[in-house]
């Protein structure tokens, strides 16, 4: 099963989703007097999910309201579940008479 669902309203937004998991690490490099480089990492890695989704007009409206209300979204891809909130919502590109394509980024919420 593949789906993108708003957990706050229990509404299924779409079943046409692709997901890439990204990790960002805050790293600072220091050069010592003898020329060596030392790295310092701060905090935990920041995990985000990059999604490409295809939605009809009702799904477009659901994504806009999910972003506005900071709703918790769940992406299910086969046996894996990803939870997050929209931190970036791209432009909706009409690709057919019924469907829009949009790219969005979710901030990882919890481990499931």
N, C-alpha and C positions, 0 to 999 in steps of 0.2 A: 504494500500500500504506500502511495506517495500522496501527501497532502500538506497544505499550509492552512493552519487553523488559528483563529483568534480564541484564546483560552478564556478571556473575560466575558465574551458574548456567546461562546460555543458555536460560532459561525465558521463554516469551512469556506475559505477564500478561493482556493484553487487546488487542483491536483496536478498541475503542470509546473513543477519546481525543479531547479537544479541548484546545488549547494556546494560551495567551496569553503573550507575552514581555514582561517588565517590566524597567525600568531605574530604579535609585535612585542619585542623585548626592548626595554629602555636600557641602553648600554652607553657607558662613557669610557673613552679610551684616554689613558694618561701616558705620557712619555717620561721615562725616568732620565736622570742626568747621564746615565751611561748609554742611552739610546733605546733601551728596551721599551716595549709597549705593555701596559697593564690595563686590563679591562675590568670595569665594575658594573655589575648589573643591579638595577634598583627594582624592588617590588616583584610581583608575579607577572608572568606574561599576560598580555591583553589578548583575549580570544574574541574574534568576530566571525560572523558567517556572511559570506557574499552570496546573495541569491539572485537568480534570474527566474522570473515568473511570467507566466502568460495568464491573463485574466480577462474576463468579460467585463462589461461596464459595472455590474454589481460588485464584482471583485475589486475593481478600481476604487469604488466608493468605500468598500470595507477597508482597503489598505490606507486610504486617506484618513478615515476615522480612527484606525488603529494607531497611526502615527500621531494624530492629534491628541488622543487619550492615553498615549504611552501604554497601550495594551500589551499583554504578554502573548507572544505568538509561538506556536509549536509547529515545527517542521518534522514530519515523519517520512523517512525514506527507508522502506522495507522494515528492518528491525531496529533502526537507529532513530532516536528522538533528540531533537535540538530545540532548546528554548531560548528566546531572546526578545528584545524590544528594538523597534526600528530606531536607528540613529541616523540613517541616510536613506532617502527615497528619491530615486531618479525621476526623469521625465517619462511619461507614458507615451510610447510610440505605438500608433495604430498599425498593426501588421495585416489584419484582414478586416472585413466588415464587422466582425463580432469581437475580435481579440486585440488586446493591447499587450505589449511587452514592456517590462520595467525591471530595472536592477535596483536592489536595495541591500542595505547592510543591517544586520542584527547584532546587537551587543549581547554576548553570551550571558545568560541569566543564572543557570544552575547546572550542575552535572546530573544527568539522569542515567 
